[in-house]
Amino acid sequence: MRFKGLDLNLLVAFDTLLDARSVTRAAERLHLSQAAMSAALGRLRDFFSDEILVVQGKRMYPTAFAQNLVPQVQECLRQIGAMLLTSSDFDPKISQRNFRVVASDYIMAVVLVPLITRLASSAPGIRTEVQLPTNTVLKQIEDGDVDLLITPEDYISRDLPSELLYEERHVIVGCRNNPLLRAGMTEEDFFAAGHVTVAIGNQRTASFGDQMLEALGRSRRIEVVAPSFTMIPWLLIDTHRLAIMHERLARVMAARFAIDHLPLPFSIPLMREMVQYHSTRTSDPGLRWFREQLRATAAEFDPNNL
C-alpha cells in the first residue's frame, strides 16, 4: 500500500533498521533476506533523500534526520495498529489472540491463574503471556511490546490511561505454629519479631506494604529479603518470622502452606491495584474484553465475598 508515494511497509523496515542498526539483524527480525532489507534501505534513502543509516567502522549509525523521524514513525505504526484492531471484530470463542501482560507473581497467583483457568473453556484460543515488571515496562507499553501493566497506583505513569482493578488490604502472615499468631499480636510484638520482606525487580524496589511500614517510622528486624511474594511462605514455615502480605495472596497461600494470617494491629492505606495501557489501545475491542475479564475475576476473588 502506498501513501503519497511511500510504500507503508517501508515504515516497518525503517523502525526495525533504526532499532537494530544492522541490515542483517533487521532482515532476521522481519524474516527477510539481507538483499531485500538492503533494497528497502535503498528505497528509504531515495524517498527521504537522506542516507538514514551510515557506516562508520563496523557499525551503522542513524543520521540526525533519521533519528528525529523515529518517534513520528513509531507513533504512526502504533496508530495504524490501533486502527486495524478497532476495525476488526473480536470473538473470544474463536480468537487466537495473544495478550501480553506485565504483572507480579502476586497478581499471577490471585488474578491471572483463575482467569486463565476460566478462559481455557470459554476462550480456548486465547493465549496469555505474562512478564515480570522491569524498569523498562512503560517503554514496552509505549512501543507496543506489551498490552497491559497491572501494578499499584503509586507505580503507574500519569501520561497513560489507567483504571482501578480492585483495592487490597494487607495482613500479617506467619507459620501456623508461630506462638505470636496463636496468642494474638500487639503492635510492639509485630515490630519486635524477625521479618521477611520483598525487593522487586532489578531496582530492588520495596513492595507497597513495606513502603507503608517504613512510612510509620518504626524499625523492624529484617532477616530475609525475598525476590518475589510467592516465596514468602517457604521462608515462614517452622520459624517465628512474620511478613505482611496482600490478603488475597495470604488466602491462596494458606490453602497450600502451613501459614495463617491476622489483621494488622495498626492502620495502613488500602492498596489500589491498577491496569494501565497505551492510549491508542483504548478502543481495542479485544483489550477491552480482556480488561473486563480481569475485573470480573478480581471481583469474584474479593475477600469480602469469601
Residue frames as qw, qx, qy, qz and C-alpha x, y, z in Angstrom:
[[0.000, 0.888, 0.460, 0.000, 0.00, 0.00, 0.00],
 [0.440, 0.198, 0.009, 0.876, 1.28, 3.45, -0.92],
 [0.142, -0.884, -0.390, 0.214, 0.53, 6.77, 0.72],
 [0.112, 0.965, -0.142, -0.190, 1.74, 9.86, -1.15],
 [0.593, 0.661, -0.460, 0.025, 4.26, 7.71, -2.97],
 [0.101, -0.517, 0.790, -0.314, 5.59, 5.88, 0.10],
 [0.698, -0.102, -0.695, -0.138, 5.16, 2.12, 0.46],
 [0.552, -0.667, 0.173, -0.469, 3.87, 1.89, 4.05],
 [0.968, -0.147, -0.137, 0.149, 5.72, -1.38, 4.54],
 [0.552, 0.474, -0.285, 0.624, 8.88, 0.72, 4.45],
 [0.348, -0.716, 0.217, -0.565, 7.85, 2.31, 7.77],
 [0.930, -0.352, 0.082, -0.066, 8.17, -1.10, 9.42],
 [0.837, 0.270, -0.107, 0.464, 11.54, -1.56, 7.75],
 [0.140, 0.721, -0.214, 0.645, 12.63, 1.91, 8.90],
 [0.622, -0.650, 0.190, -0.393, 11.62, 1.24, 12.52],
 [0.976, -0.172, 0.067, 0.119, 13.41, -2.12, 12.57],
 [0.687, 0.467, -0.127, 0.541, 16.54, -0.79, 10.87],
 [0.038, -0.750, 0.241, -0.615, 16.84, 2.14, 13.28],
 [0.761, -0.553, 0.208, -0.268, 16.40, -0.17, 16.26],
 [0.968, -0.042, 0.125, 0.212, 18.74, -2.92, 15.04],
 [0.004, 0.892, -0.368, -0.263, 21.23, -0.59, 13.31],
 [0.287, -0.315, 0.854, 0.299, 22.18, -3.52, 11.15],
 [0.598, 0.255, -0.408, -0.641, 20.79, -4.66, 7.82],
 [0.409, 0.102, -0.907, -0.020, 21.48, -8.28, 8.72],
 [0.000, 0.175, 0.809, -0.562, 19.77, -8.17, 12.13],
 [0.441, 0.291, 0.130, -0.839, 16.82, -6.18, 10.77],
 [0.558, 0.206, -0.638, -0.489, 16.37, -8.75, 7.99],
 [0.274, -0.024, -0.939, 0.206, 16.37, -11.56, 10.58],
 [0.188, 0.225, 0.593, -0.750, 13.73, -9.82, 12.69],
 [0.554, 0.391, 0.020, -0.734, 11.42, -9.30, 9.72],
 [0.730, 0.088, 0.676, 0.048, 12.15, -12.74, 8.23],
 [0.575, 0.801, -0.042, -0.159, 13.50, -11.20, 5.04],
 [0.849, 0.178, 0.024, 0.497, 16.65, -11.85, 3.03],
 [0.415, -0.542, 0.017, 0.730, 19.55, -9.47, 3.53],
 [0.234, 0.146, 0.511, 0.814, 19.20, -8.40, -0.10],
 [0.138, -0.708, -0.607, -0.334, 15.52, -7.50, 0.42],
 [0.408, -0.793, -0.277, 0.358, 16.36, -5.44, 3.51],
 [0.410, -0.282, 0.252, 0.830, 19.19, -3.67, 1.69],
 [0.097, 0.413, 0.593, 0.684, 16.75, -2.83, -1.08],
 [0.276, -0.814, -0.511, -0.029, 14.28, -1.44, 1.49],
 [0.440, -0.629, -0.045, 0.639, 17.02, 0.78, 2.94],
 [0.309, 0.017, 0.453, 0.836, 17.83, 1.98, -0.57],
 [0.059, -0.631, -0.614, -0.471, 14.19, 2.89, -1.21],
 [0.384, -0.808, -0.350, 0.276, 14.00, 4.76, 2.10],
 [0.430, -0.400, 0.167, 0.792, 17.11, 6.72, 1.17],
 [0.173, 0.275, 0.560, 0.762, 15.64, 7.63, -2.21],
 [0.181, -0.748, -0.595, -0.231, 12.27, 8.68, -0.80],
 [0.410, -0.852, -0.207, 0.251, 13.64, 10.84, 2.03],
 [0.480, 0.766, -0.173, 0.391, 16.75, 11.99, 0.16],
 [0.362, -0.753, 0.473, -0.280, 18.81, 11.07, 3.20],
 [0.373, 0.381, -0.844, 0.052, 21.28, 8.30, 4.00],
 [0.808, -0.410, -0.198, -0.375, 19.16, 7.15, 7.00],
 [0.845, -0.469, 0.202, 0.161, 21.98, 4.87, 8.23],
 [0.420, 0.799, -0.423, 0.074, 25.67, 5.43, 7.61],
 [0.943, -0.098, -0.202, 0.246, 28.55, 3.00, 8.12],
 [0.017, -0.856, 0.437, -0.275, 31.35, 4.02, 10.46],
 [0.205, -0.441, 0.860, -0.157, 33.90, 1.33, 11.12],
 [0.132, -0.073, -0.978, -0.142, 31.98, -1.92, 11.63],
 [0.085, 0.504, 0.729, -0.456, 28.76, -0.30, 12.81],
 [0.061, 0.543, 0.508, 0.666, 25.85, 1.64, 11.33],
 [0.117, -0.368, -0.451, 0.805, 24.66, 4.91, 12.83],
 [0.225, 0.770, 0.593, 0.072, 21.45, 6.87, 12.12],
 [0.256, 0.385, 0.107, 0.880, 21.65, 10.29, 10.56],
 [0.055, 0.155, 0.431, -0.887, 20.28, 13.25, 12.51],
 [0.496, 0.023, -0.300, -0.814, 17.31, 13.36, 10.13],
 [0.617, -0.113, -0.757, -0.185, 16.51, 9.67, 10.70],
 [0.289, -0.141, -0.735, 0.598, 16.89, 10.00, 14.46],
 [0.237, 0.125, 0.223, -0.937, 14.38, 12.84, 14.51],
 [0.573, 0.021, -0.485, -0.661, 11.99, 10.79, 12.39],
 [0.267, 0.003, -0.949, 0.169, 11.96, 7.78, 14.76],
 [0.175, 0.253, 0.691, -0.654, 9.22, 8.95, 17.19],
 [0.510, 0.338, -0.085, -0.786, 6.98, 10.04, 14.32],
 [0.511, 0.191, -0.768, -0.335, 7.32, 6.68, 12.56],
 [0.152, -0.065, -0.926, 0.339, 6.72, 4.75, 15.78],
 [0.322, 0.302, 0.454, -0.774, 3.61, 6.79, 16.58],
 [0.544, 0.312, -0.384, -0.678, 2.36, 6.26, 13.02],
 [0.415, 0.093, -0.899, -0.104, 2.81, 2.49, 13.34],
 [0.042, 0.176, 0.803, -0.567, 1.00, 2.49, 16.71],
 [0.443, 0.332, 0.157, -0.818, -1.91, 4.43, 15.24],
 [0.552, 0.243, -0.621, -0.500, -2.15, 2.07, 12.26],
 [0.267, 0.001, -0.948, 0.172, -2.08, -0.92, 14.60],
 [0.200, 0.254, 0.617, -0.717, -4.79, 0.60, 16.78],
 [0.515, 0.311, -0.175, -0.779, -6.92, 1.34, 13.70],
 [0.495, 0.154, -0.802, -0.296, -6.67, -2.26, 12.49],
 [0.136, -0.120, -0.903, 0.391, -7.57, -3.65, 15.90],
 [0.297, 0.294, 0.386, -0.822, -10.50, -1.29, 16.29],
 [0.548, 0.314, -0.312, -0.710, -11.91, -2.05, 12.86],
 [0.435, 0.107, -0.880, -0.157, -11.76, -5.82, 13.30],
 [0.772, -0.420, -0.159, -0.449, -14.33, -7.94, 15.12],
 [0.056, 0.404, -0.836, 0.368, -13.29, -9.74, 18.27],
 [0.858, -0.234, -0.214, -0.405, -14.92, -13.02, 19.22],
 [0.294, -0.607, 0.699, -0.236, -13.22, -14.62, 22.25],
 [0.887, 0.000, 0.410, -0.211, -14.69, -18.03, 21.41],
 [0.873, 0.415, 0.161, 0.200, -12.68, -18.25, 18.19],
 [0.137, 0.944, -0.287, 0.086, -9.93, -15.66, 18.65],
 [0.901, 0.036, -0.182, 0.392, -6.28, -16.81, 18.58],
 [0.092, 0.885, -0.160, 0.427, -5.04, -13.57, 20.10],
 [0.698, -0.098, -0.441, 0.556, -2.03, -13.33, 22.42],
 [0.254, -0.923, -0.071, -0.282, -2.40, -10.88, 25.33],
 [0.625, 0.223, -0.416, 0.621, 0.91, -9.72, 26.80],
 [0.482, -0.825, -0.166, -0.244, 0.64, -8.71, 30.45],
 [0.376, 0.389, -0.558, 0.629, 3.25, -7.33, 32.85],
 [0.660, -0.610, -0.058, -0.436, 2.41, -8.27, 36.44],
 [0.168, -0.553, 0.745, -0.334, 3.99, -9.50, 39.65],
 [0.308, 0.000, -0.951, -0.004, 3.83, -13.10, 40.84],
 [0.187, 0.244, 0.653, -0.692, 1.22, -11.92, 43.36],
 [0.540, 0.375, -0.055, -0.752, -1.11, -10.83, 40.53],
 [0.426, 0.237, -0.816, -0.311, -0.32, -14.06, 38.70],
 [0.113, -0.066, -0.947, 0.294, -1.46, -16.12, 41.70],
 [0.175, 0.389, 0.650, -0.629, -4.62, -14.25, 42.67],
 [0.472, 0.588, 0.083, -0.652, -5.97, -12.93, 39.35],
 [0.406, 0.521, -0.582, -0.474, -4.30, -14.36, 36.28],
 [0.020, -0.117, 0.993, -0.007, -4.26, -18.03, 37.29],
 [0.373, 0.402, 0.740, -0.389, -8.03, -18.14, 37.98],
 [0.456, 0.648, -0.063, -0.607, -8.68, -16.08, 34.84],
 [0.247, 0.449, -0.778, -0.364, -6.56, -18.33, 32.62],
 [0.191, 0.069, 0.966, -0.159, -8.28, -21.39, 34.11],
 [0.448, 0.546, 0.496, -0.505, -11.69, -19.96, 33.23],
 [0.399, 0.665, -0.291, -0.560, -10.66, -18.89, 29.73],
 [0.164, -0.262, 0.923, 0.228, -9.47, -22.42, 28.92],
 [0.286, 0.391, 0.875, -0.002, -13.11, -23.34, 28.28],
 [0.262, 0.813, 0.385, -0.349, -14.76, -20.03, 27.35],
 [0.363, 0.883, -0.234, -0.185, -11.94, -18.71, 25.11],
 [0.921, -0.187, 0.275, 0.204, -9.74, -21.72, 24.30],
 [0.711, 0.515, 0.092, 0.470, -7.71, -19.98, 21.58],
 [0.096, -0.953, 0.134, -0.253, -6.66, -17.05, 23.77],
 [0.786, 0.035, -0.336, 0.518, -3.03, -17.05, 24.90],
 [0.311, -0.945, 0.015, -0.105, -1.82, -15.04, 27.89],
 [0.718, 0.291, -0.293, 0.561, 1.86, -14.15, 28.06],
 [0.474, -0.875, -0.102, -0.005, 2.96, -12.86, 31.48],
 [0.583, 0.429, -0.304, 0.619, 6.17, -10.92, 32.12],
 [0.526, -0.590, -0.379, 0.482, 7.54, -9.74, 35.45],
 [0.072, 0.994, 0.084, -0.008, 7.90, -5.96, 35.89],
 [0.692, -0.004, 0.023, 0.721, 11.18, -4.28, 34.93],
 [0.146, -0.628, -0.107, 0.757, 12.30, -0.67, 34.86],
 [0.003, -0.150, 0.551, 0.821, 11.55, -0.56, 31.11],
 [0.222, 0.436, 0.869, -0.076, 7.88, -1.55, 31.37],
 [0.252, 0.758, 0.262, -0.541, 6.49, 1.88, 30.45],
 [0.120, 0.544, -0.571, -0.603, 8.66, 1.95, 27.32],
 [0.150, 0.068, 0.967, 0.194, 7.37, -1.53, 26.49],
 [0.279, 0.648, 0.636, -0.311, 3.81, -0.20, 26.62],
 [0.192, 0.776, -0.099, -0.593, 4.71, 2.83, 24.51],
 [0.053, 0.431, -0.763, -0.479, 6.48, 0.61, 21.95],
 [0.805, 0.114, -0.187, -0.551, 3.55, -1.82, 21.80],
 [0.354, 0.319, -0.874, 0.090, 5.62, -4.71, 23.17],
 [0.060, -0.232, -0.896, 0.375, 3.10, -5.37, 25.96],
 [0.198, -0.562, -0.593, -0.541, -0.66, -4.83, 26.16],
 [0.523, -0.761, -0.199, -0.328, -1.28, -4.27, 29.86],
 [0.296, 0.303, -0.647, 0.634, 0.55, -3.40, 33.05],
 [0.636, -0.636, -0.376, -0.223, -1.05, -4.39, 36.36],
 [0.497, 0.135, -0.445, 0.732, 0.57, -2.55, 39.27],
 [0.252, -0.663, -0.514, 0.482, -0.21, -0.48, 42.39],
 [0.203, 0.933, 0.283, 0.091, -1.33, 3.07, 41.72],
 [0.351, -0.843, 0.217, 0.346, 1.95, 4.54, 43.01],
 [0.508, -0.299, 0.627, 0.510, 3.86, 2.94, 40.11],
 [0.542, 0.615, 0.543, 0.181, 1.72, 3.89, 37.10],
 [0.305, 0.053, 0.234, 0.921, 2.50, 6.60, 34.57],
 [0.188, 0.617, 0.415, -0.642, 0.33, 9.71, 34.70],
 [0.187, 0.459, -0.426, -0.756, 0.78, 10.06, 30.92],
 [0.269, -0.004, -0.882, -0.388, -1.07, 6.85, 30.02],
 [0.662, -0.325, -0.145, -0.659, -4.68, 5.79, 30.68],
 [0.192, 0.095, -0.922, 0.323, -5.33, 3.53, 33.66],
 [0.636, -0.399, -0.235, -0.617, -8.28, 2.14, 35.59],
 [0.419, -0.421, 0.660, -0.460, -8.85, 0.63, 39.02],
 [0.526, 0.053, -0.827, -0.189, -8.86, -3.17, 39.12],
 [0.674, -0.567, -0.468, -0.073, -9.51, -3.58, 42.86],
 [0.172, -0.762, 0.406, -0.475, -8.48, -2.42, 46.31],
 [0.804, 0.005, -0.571, 0.164, -6.47, -4.70, 48.58],
 [0.564, -0.780, 0.186, -0.198, -5.90, -4.97, 52.32],
 [0.463, 0.465, -0.703, 0.273, -2.63, -6.15, 53.83],
 [0.842, -0.492, -0.047, -0.219, -2.41, -8.68, 56.67],
 [0.231, -0.648, 0.720, -0.097, 0.24, -10.29, 58.86],
 [0.929, 0.132, -0.300, -0.170, 1.30, -13.79, 57.84],
 [0.164, -0.601, 0.754, -0.208, 3.31, -16.38, 59.73],
 [0.347, 0.072, -0.933, -0.057, 3.67, -20.10, 60.29],
 [0.638, -0.474, -0.394, -0.462, 0.58, -21.67, 61.86],
 [0.777, -0.402, -0.407, 0.263, 2.59, -22.85, 64.86],
 [0.290, 0.397, -0.222, 0.842, 4.08, -19.40, 65.43],
 [0.292, -0.485, -0.687, 0.455, 3.14, -18.52, 69.05],
 [0.006, 0.215, 0.038, -0.976, 2.71, -14.87, 68.10],
 [0.377, -0.121, -0.547, -0.737, -0.19, -15.81, 65.80],
 [0.472, -0.364, -0.803, -0.002, -1.76, -18.13, 68.37],
 [0.334, -0.439, -0.540, 0.635, -1.60, -15.66, 71.27],
 [0.112, 0.949, 0.295, 0.009, -2.75, -12.60, 69.38],
 [0.633, 0.130, 0.049, 0.761, -0.40, -9.80, 68.50],
 [0.115, -0.889, -0.184, 0.402, 0.23, -6.23, 69.58],
 [0.442, 0.884, -0.121, 0.091, 1.98, -3.56, 67.55],
 [0.253, -0.774, 0.579, -0.042, 5.06, -3.98, 69.78],
 [0.790, -0.089, 0.605, 0.045, 5.06, -7.76, 69.19],
 [0.735, 0.642, 0.207, 0.070, 4.92, -7.17, 65.45],
 [0.296, 0.898, -0.290, 0.150, 7.89, -4.80, 65.28],
 [0.452, -0.649, 0.606, -0.079, 9.97, -6.88, 67.69],
 [0.899, 0.085, 0.429, 0.004, 9.71, -10.04, 65.57],
 [0.316, -0.297, 0.647, 0.627, 12.01, -11.11, 62.74],
 [0.562, 0.619, 0.215, -0.505, 10.60, -10.29, 59.30],
 [0.537, 0.154, 0.649, 0.517, 10.63, -11.36, 55.65],
 [0.261, 0.718, 0.049, -0.643, 10.37, -8.56, 53.07],
 [0.716, 0.442, 0.471, 0.265, 10.27, -8.42, 49.28],
 [0.080, -0.634, 0.292, 0.712, 12.50, -6.43, 46.91],
 [0.706, 0.547, 0.433, -0.120, 11.03, -6.27, 43.41],
 [0.649, 0.749, 0.068, 0.116, 12.88, -6.37, 40.10],
 [0.712, 0.325, -0.143, 0.605, 16.30, -5.14, 39.03],
 [0.011, 0.665, -0.158, 0.730, 15.89, -1.94, 41.04],
 [0.388, -0.162, -0.781, 0.461, 15.15, -3.88, 44.25],
 [0.281, -0.411, -0.075, -0.864, 12.04, -1.77, 44.82],
 [0.137, 0.042, 0.805, -0.575, 10.29, -2.19, 48.16],
 [0.089, -0.466, -0.836, -0.277, 6.74, -3.54, 47.97],
 [0.255, -0.625, -0.219, -0.705, 3.76, -1.30, 48.67],
 [0.735, -0.603, -0.302, -0.071, 3.21, -2.86, 52.09],
 [0.729, -0.204, -0.177, 0.629, 6.85, -2.49, 53.11],
 [0.215, 0.389, 0.068, 0.893, 6.84, 1.14, 51.97],
 [0.457, -0.684, -0.257, -0.507, 3.79, 1.80, 54.14],
 [0.796, -0.493, -0.252, 0.243, 5.58, 0.29, 57.14],
 [0.569, 0.074, -0.068, 0.816, 8.64, 2.44, 56.50],
 [0.057, -0.596, -0.184, -0.780, 6.38, 5.50, 56.46],
 [0.645, -0.687, -0.313, -0.119, 5.37, 4.71, 60.05],
 [0.065, 0.798, -0.446, 0.401, 8.95, 5.43, 61.12],
 [0.789, -0.447, 0.380, -0.184, 9.28, 2.15, 63.02],
 [0.226, 0.564, -0.782, -0.142, 12.24, -0.18, 62.53],
 [0.965, -0.059, 0.052, -0.250, 11.98, -3.95, 62.06],
 [0.429, -0.498, 0.729, 0.190, 14.46, -6.75, 62.27],
 [0.762, 0.493, -0.222, -0.356, 14.71, -7.89, 58.64],
 [0.664, -0.355, 0.653, 0.081, 16.01, -11.45, 58.50],
 [0.517, 0.153, 0.732, 0.417, 15.30, -12.34, 54.87],
 [0.331, 0.568, -0.105, -0.747, 14.74, -10.31, 51.69],
 [0.617, 0.236, 0.741, 0.119, 12.92, -12.37, 49.05],
 [0.072, -0.158, 0.489, 0.855, 12.74, -11.62, 45.29],
 [0.357, -0.249, -0.620, -0.652, 9.04, -12.50, 44.99],
 [0.550, -0.308, 0.245, -0.737, 5.82, -12.58, 47.01],
 [0.925, -0.049, -0.220, -0.304, 5.10, -16.26, 46.43],
 [0.612, 0.284, -0.634, 0.379, 8.44, -17.20, 48.00],
 [0.268, -0.546, 0.383, -0.696, 7.43, -15.76, 51.38],
 [0.881, -0.315, 0.015, -0.352, 5.61, -18.88, 52.74],
 [0.877, 0.178, -0.359, 0.266, 8.74, -21.01, 52.27],
 [0.346, 0.416, -0.424, 0.726, 10.62, -18.55, 54.48],
 [0.473, -0.468, 0.215, -0.715, 8.00, -18.59, 57.25],
 [0.904, -0.161, -0.347, -0.193, 7.47, -22.32, 57.75],
 [0.850, -0.288, -0.305, 0.318, 8.87, -23.61, 61.08],
 [0.383, 0.193, -0.220, 0.876, 10.13, -20.14, 62.07],
 [0.136, -0.682, -0.524, 0.492, 8.91, -17.26, 64.22],
 [0.166, -0.075, 0.291, 0.939, 9.27, -14.82, 61.32],
 [0.327, 0.688, 0.524, -0.381, 6.45, -12.59, 60.16],
 [0.219, 0.059, 0.473, 0.851, 5.67, -10.79, 56.92],
 [0.416, 0.496, 0.306, -0.698, 2.96, -8.53, 55.62],
 [0.199, 0.076, 0.850, 0.481, 1.10, -9.83, 52.61],
 [0.422, -0.040, -0.306, -0.853, -1.84, -8.96, 50.39],
 [0.605, -0.050, 0.587, -0.535, -4.96, -10.58, 51.87],
 [0.851, 0.363, -0.117, -0.361, -5.90, -12.30, 48.62],
 [0.545, 0.494, -0.670, 0.102, -2.46, -13.87, 48.35],
 [0.218, -0.341, 0.767, -0.498, -2.48, -14.87, 52.03],
 [0.787, 0.088, 0.346, -0.503, -5.72, -16.77, 51.47],
 [0.812, 0.458, -0.323, -0.161, -4.35, -18.52, 48.38],
 [0.330, 0.519, -0.734, 0.288, -1.08, -19.43, 50.10],
 [0.455, -0.290, 0.636, -0.552, -2.84, -20.65, 53.30],
 [0.907, 0.165, 0.089, -0.377, -4.57, -23.32, 51.20],
 [0.832, 0.438, -0.321, 0.116, -1.17, -24.70, 50.13],
 [0.421, 0.369, -0.582, 0.590, 1.19, -23.94, 53.03],
 [0.541, -0.534, -0.595, 0.260, 1.01, -24.20, 56.81],
 [0.184, 0.085, -0.155, 0.967, 0.62, -20.46, 57.27],
 [0.089, -0.747, -0.652, 0.096, -2.09, -18.26, 58.73],
 [0.208, 0.400, 0.074, 0.890, -2.87, -14.56, 58.71],
 [0.231, -0.646, -0.560, 0.464, -4.12, -11.90, 61.11],
 [0.160, 0.933, 0.215, 0.240, -5.24, -8.28, 60.72],
 [0.446, 0.391, -0.283, 0.754, -2.55, -5.67, 61.17],
 [0.410, -0.605, -0.538, 0.420, -2.50, -4.16, 64.70],
 [0.084, -0.556, 0.005, 0.827, -2.24, -0.70, 63.12],
 [0.566, 0.710, 0.367, -0.201, -3.67, 1.00, 60.05],
 [0.262, -0.305, 0.511, 0.759, -2.12, 1.39, 56.59],
 [0.498, 0.416, -0.098, -0.755, -3.92, 2.57, 53.43],
 [0.839, 0.294, 0.451, -0.080, -5.62, 0.17, 51.09],
 [0.290, -0.309, 0.624, 0.656, -3.53, -0.66, 48.02],
 [0.615, 0.604, 0.149, -0.483, -5.19, 0.36, 44.75],
 [0.540, -0.093, 0.722, 0.424, -4.26, -2.15, 42.06],
 [0.390, 0.683, -0.040, -0.617, -4.45, -0.55, 38.61],
 [0.728, 0.290, 0.532, 0.322, -4.49, -1.66, 34.97],
 [0.043, 0.772, -0.193, -0.604, -2.55, 0.55, 32.53],
 [0.686, 0.341, 0.550, 0.332, -2.30, 0.50, 28.73],
 [0.261, -0.082, 0.295, 0.916, -1.43, 2.77, 25.82],
 [0.325, 0.467, 0.239, -0.787, -3.89, 5.49, 24.78],
 [0.382, 0.309, -0.587, -0.643, -4.02, 4.11, 21.24],
 [0.236, -0.063, -0.968, -0.060, -5.49, 0.87, 22.63],
 [0.312, 0.090, 0.485, -0.812, -8.49, 2.47, 24.33],
 [0.700, 0.275, -0.018, -0.659, -10.89, 1.39, 21.57],
 [0.287, 0.290, -0.899, -0.157, -9.34, -2.04, 21.02],
 [0.787, -0.246, -0.128, -0.551, -12.31, -4.42, 21.49],
 [0.831, 0.017, -0.534, 0.156, -10.09, -7.38, 22.37],
 [0.335, 0.192, -0.539, 0.749, -8.19, -5.50, 25.02],
 [0.440, -0.306, 0.131, -0.834, -11.42, -4.03, 26.37],
 [0.878, -0.172, -0.337, -0.294, -12.81, -7.57, 26.68],
 [0.698, 0.081, -0.572, 0.423, -9.66, -8.78, 28.45],
 [0.013, 0.281, -0.416, 0.865, -9.85, -5.91, 30.96],
 [0.684, -0.275, -0.062, -0.673, -13.47, -6.82, 31.66],
 [0.880, -0.072, -0.470, 0.004, -12.42, -10.41, 32.33],
 [0.423, 0.211, -0.550, 0.689, -9.74, -9.18, 34.75],
 [0.297, -0.304, 0.256, -0.868, -12.27, -7.09, 36.66],
 [0.827, -0.206, -0.234, -0.467, -14.78, -9.93, 36.83],
 [0.793, 0.026, -0.550, 0.261, -12.15, -12.35, 38.12],
 [0.210, 0.253, -0.487, 0.809, -10.91, -9.87, 40.72],
 [0.515, -0.307, 0.083, -0.796, -14.48, -9.25, 41.94],
 [0.882, -0.145, -0.390, -0.221, -15.13, -12.98, 42.31],
 [0.732, 0.028, -0.499, 0.463, -11.97, -13.35, 44.39],
 [0.134, -0.659, 0.194, -0.714, -12.71, -10.36, 46.67],
 [0.278, 0.006, -0.840, 0.466, -12.02, -11.50, 50.28],
 [0.347, 0.018, 0.338, -0.875, -15.12, -9.57, 51.34],
 [0.753, 0.105, -0.245, -0.601, -17.17, -12.05, 49.30],
 [0.532, 0.197, -0.821, 0.064, -15.46, -15.18, 50.67]]
